[in-house]
Amino acid sequence: MVRAAWGSRVGFILAAAGSAIGLGAIWKFPYVTAQNGGGAFLLLFLVMVFTLGIFIMIAEMAVGQISQQSPVGAYRYFGGRSWSIVGYIGVVCGFLILSFYSVVGGWTIFYIVKSFGDTILTSDAVRLKAIFDGFITDPVEPLWYHAVFMALTAGVVLAGVQKGIERVSKSLMTLLFFLILVLIVRSLTLPGASEGVMYFLMPDFSKVNAGMVLEAMGLAFFSLSLGMGCMMTYGSYVSNETNLANSAACVVGLTTAICILVGLMILPAVFAFGLNPAEGSGLTFIIMPAVFSHLAGGQLFAILFFFLLFVAALTSSVSLMEVVTSFFIDEFDMPRIPVSIVMAILMFVVGIAASLSLGAWKEYTFFGKSFFGVLDYATSHLMMPFGGIMVTLLVGWRAWRPVAARLALPDGESPWWWRVMRPFCRYIAPLLILLVLLQNL
Ligand code: TRP
């Protein structure tokens, strides 16, 4: 079988950015940052992104591109049989993430539907919170939306790499970017907004604690789609001429820019409308309707915003599903269509438990967390950092030569950051991640 490939370098960058930019930047980043006190956490996040994030992005893409295989095969290619276990863990990680990711993806569809009515166009934060809480704790309604989201994800993956992912990614992300810019202007000009800007941008280091460092690291992994082989899989569809380092830098830069812009869009409004910044996972869904209610043509903006948020989530969920399905395609030569369908159904079932754990099954907790929280914690705080350790070790110790050769400039010269990358992959990154993990035990 001929391996699927991207149509162009731009197509690859857009698809990788489409994977990275999603609920992580627009749903998770603002509420986690707000919960952790704002500015100082933002700084920690940026440090994680521009040290670990950028090098792990390059490492993953390069390993995928050279081996032309998805994670299990890629680890085996460079490290032999025992390393392929890391790939398996990545596949499981992708499965678990998508299970709860699709639940939140379903919330975005619910809010598109809600935007057509006028109940959410109010600046009454208490009422908006009640709508959100009422919906996510309902035992039945979120499951329908979760099913629709999962089915659409599977639908795109069924269509294959070229026709499915690339086309969707190319078109709508630019529109989202401009919409966010417009919404920032509205948010910043609300009375009382400046307090939110200060909260978001002024670091207060007295708030920093050990848990926050792990939180920032997990969020960086999640937002950049790192640590489970997602970028490896996308890298494996890249032809050999493509310059990876530039592509990786573009993806990291774009995603981080969106995170910061989203922070500027949401936090000022949180303060303007008197919502508690530590509100939690409803922050984006609760506060944005309040912003729309203060905007001419607000309903139209609401529909457009939630639709584009849904598209952003879909291009990310597709990348997760692609990791899971390409594993079965590459390892067992199974056909794409049945694999996608079966996996979608299994993830849907796990997602049902995740959704119910927010409402009907609230009393069942593990380590003080709902099942939803456990899935989130186990993936972002344990599995992805583990994947980050392994991929840097792989590149630093087993795959340095081919990776270095691949990353050389067209004239054979090595780029300036080369010298940094090897010791970083060999020692610094694995130790740093390990330290952050251990500190939390
Ligand atoms: N980065 C995506 C987001 O922010 C989610 C995602 C897609 C992801 N693929 C991933 C997270 C792989 C971790 C690993 O919405």
Boltz pocket constraint, residues with backbone or C-beta under 6 A from the ligand:
constraints:
  - pocket:
      binder: B
      contacts: [[A, 19], [A, 20], [A, 21], [A, 22], [A, 23], [A, 24], [A, 25], [A, 97], [A, 221], [A, 222], [A, 223], [A, 224], [A, 225], [A, 226], [A, 227], [A, 228], [A, 230], [A, 312], [A, 313], [A, 316], [A, 317], [A, 319], [A, 320]]
      max_distance: 6.0
